[in-house]
Amino acid sequence: MDGIESEHEDELIVIRLNIQEPVGKAVAERFDFRYTPTFVFIDAAGNELWRQVGAIDPQAVNRSLEGQ
């Protein structure tokens, strides 16, 4: 995730949450996270654009970003 974050620093804001903490639990409930890790792209309006559960594939992330 660090590599993706630095590669797309002008396009993304990366937020890491601990779902064991109150704020993380609230976000997990709102966006229906059931497993960790879960990666979600959310646009400025709060719409989910992309979701990946488990290990992240940087190429899949890049393809998804190119399609946005």
Order of alpha helices (4+ residues) and beta strands (2+ residues): alpha-alpha-beta-beta-alpha
